[in-house]
Amino acid sequence: MRRMIPLLVLLFSQLAIAQNSLPEIACEFHTTVTNPRVAQVRRWQMWRSANQVQVRAMDSEEGERWTREADGRIFYQQVFYSERKTVEFTPGDLAAIHQQFEWNKLASLIDPAQLQSQLKKTGEKKTAFGYAVFRYRGRTKDGGMDLWWAPELQLPVTLRVYNHRRALRTELKAIHPLSRTPLAQPDLSGFEEIDFADLGDKESDPFVRRIEHRYHH
C-alpha cells in the first residue's frame, strides 16, 4: 500500500514542551522535492490544535485530518474537497492495513526525540517569525538531516532531509495563532463520510472506483 501522508511522512520529548501544551497554530509550508531529473515544489497548509491536525495541499483538492481521542487512539480521515467526501479510518482499520501514526510526528513534522538521539545542536541561532530558532544536524535512517527548530512552536522552520537519490526541503512560509488566522481551516461539516471498512460494498460508486487503488498493494 502506498504511504497515505503525501507530505507529511516524508518527513522532537525531553526537549519538547509537554505535548498537550503545544501552541495552537495555522501555518503554510513549501516542500521542494529534488532528484537528479527534476525539482518540484508542493505548497500545503496545516492547522494544529490540542487533539487535531489537519492539512490541505494547496495545489490539489485533497487533504487529511487526524484526531486524537482522550485515550490516545488516533482516527484518520482522507479528505476530498471537490467531491465533499471523506474516507474514515478507525484505529482498527489502520492496524489492519499496517498504517501507524505517531502523534508527535503529526503535530511537529518530525519526532522531537530525534533532537536528543540522532541530531546535534550546532550552536547556530537566529530569529524567524519572531521566534528563536536553533540549528541541528545529523543522520537518520532516511539520510542526512539539517534542521532549524523553533522550540517555542515545537515546529521546524526549515527541514532538509537528503540522500543520494533525492532531497526534500520543507520551509515554513507563514504562521498564525489558530484563533486569529487568515488561513481559513476547511470545514468538513456536511461532507459525506465513507467508512474505510465499507469501501468493498461500494464498488459501483465512481468515486470509490477512482480511489480504491490507493488502499491495495
Secondary structure, DSSP 4 states (H G I P E B T S, - for coil): ---S-TTGGG----SSPPGGGPPPEEEEEEEEEE-SS-EEEEEEEEEEETTEEEEEETTSSEEEEEEE-TTS-EEEEEEETTTTEEEEE-HHHHHHTT----HHHHHHSS-TTHHHHTEEEEEEEEEETTEEEEEEEEEETTEEEEEEEETTTTEEEEEEEE-SS-EEEEEEEEEEEGGG-SSPPPP-TTPEEEEGGGGGGGTTSHHHHHHGGGG--
